[in-house]
Amino acid sequence: MIGEEFMNRISRSYVTLVLALVLSFAANVTAQNNRANGNGKGNGAAPAIPRLTLPLAKDSVRFVLIGDTGTGTEKQHDLAKLLLRTRQAFPFEFVLLVGDNLYGGEKPADYKAKFEDVYRPLIDQQVKFYASLGNHDEPAQRFYEHFNMDGKEYYRFTKGNVAFYALNSNYMDKKQIDWLQSELAKDQSAWKIAFFHHPPYSSGGKHGSDTELREIVEPIFTRYNVNIVMAGHEHFYERIKPQKGVFYFISGAGGKLRKGDVKKGSSLTAKAYDADMSFMLVEIVKDSMHFQVLSRTGQTVDSGVLPRQKAVTAALR
């Protein structure tokens, strides 16, 4: 009897252990799937993969432009989930952040809630975020590992045939200007892209064009054949009509939205969208830049192809 009772206890313990292991495995699988699909904070299930117009060409440079992200709100999470899903169809390598990366406090908990928790699935997939500083950002952000600023308020990096210049438009002092001109003067890259927070051209009712900044940087951009300028600050998307041969974009609706802020009938606007949050996908293929802008619901609000305009800017030198 003692032996039989002992064996029954062992049997029951074994069944309990196996059941616990099965349930634990199922829970882990579910958690991993939710993490991979971005199913965390946010409204509803992960959105379907949008229909893309980008070529996905071999050896192209693929990235995302997004700005004014640092809120940690549900809508920012929604947009991040769409970004994650979009990467399945458009495997971009990195993201440009055009400032206001953290609103409010900048304690470790803020970095976690407003950036890491939002973009953790992308970080886990080795997607790099390259940040520039906005007017709501502390300079200490340049030391944050996931912003890849290497301790610098302005810096340069290259991907393929494209050189990227992250600038600090809060303080465009002589030291930064001298650095920018020196770097551009020796840059042999086919494409040169500058990204920073304040837009030299904008149709926004709240802020509008930063004309003081424009007076400083525009002559440099035209002289040294900068092709594309990308900014944030305005909480909407706008593609500006080419100015002196340079293409300008605003993508500042990554975490906040200023609905209806684009001035109607502006002579600057080629295309604008201020009805919802958005981000911009970019693919550079040889002498063409393909782009597609998606709203939080996956709607394409702008897309197109721009030629590398070296001959145009050279004529302005």
C-alpha positions, 0 to 999 in steps of 0.5 A: 500500500505504501509503495502504491501510494508513493507511486500515485503521488509521483505520477500526480506530481509528474502530470502537474509538472508537465502541465505547468511546463506546457502552460509556461511555454504557451505563455512565452510563445504568446508574449514573444509573438505580441512583442514581435508584432508590437501588440502592447500599449495602443488601440486595437490589434496591429494594423495590416501591412500597407500596400507599398509603392517603393521599389525594394531595389538591390543595394538601395539605402532604406530608412524612415523619417519621423519626428516629435515622437517623445510622448509615450501616448497610445497613438504613438504606440499605434504608429510604432506598431504600423512601423513595425508591420511595414518593415516586414514589407520594406526592411529599412535599416535605420530611422532618422529622428528630427527632434523633440525625442522626449517631451517633459522629464528626461529621467531613465523612466522617461527614456523607457516609457517614451522611447524604449517601450514604444520602439523595443521590437525595432531595437531588438531587430537591430534597427538603429535610430539616429537622433537630432535635438529639438527645442524640447530636448536636453543636450544630454540626449547625445550620450543615450546609446539608442540615439547613436549620437556618439556624444555629439550635438551634430555629426555625420554618417554614411550609408551606401552612396548617401551622407547624412548630416545631423544638425543642432538647429537650436544653436547654429553657432559658428563652430557648427557652421564651420564644421558643416562647411568643412565636411561638405566641402570634402564630401564626395557622396552622391547624395547629401541629406541634412536633418534637424528640428526647425524647418527653414520652410514651412506652411504651419500656422503655429510656427511657420518657416524659420527664416533666421535659420534659413538665412544661415543654412540655405547658402551652405546647402546650395553651395555644397549641393545638399540634395534633401533637407528633413525637419520636424517641429511642425506636428504634421507632414509637408513636402515643400516645393523645391527651393533653390534646387533643394528638396525640403520635407517636414515630418513632425507628427510621430508623437503629436498632431497639430490638426488642421495647422497647414495654411490653405493655399500656401505657395510653399506646399507641394503636398501636406497632411495634418489630419493624423500622425504619420511617418515617411519611408525613403528608399534611395536607388542610384540617382532617384529618391523614392518616398511614401508617407503613411498615416497612423491608419496605414493610408498613403498620404503622399508618395513619389520619386525625386531625381538627384538634382546635382546639375540644378544645385551646381548651376546655383553655385 
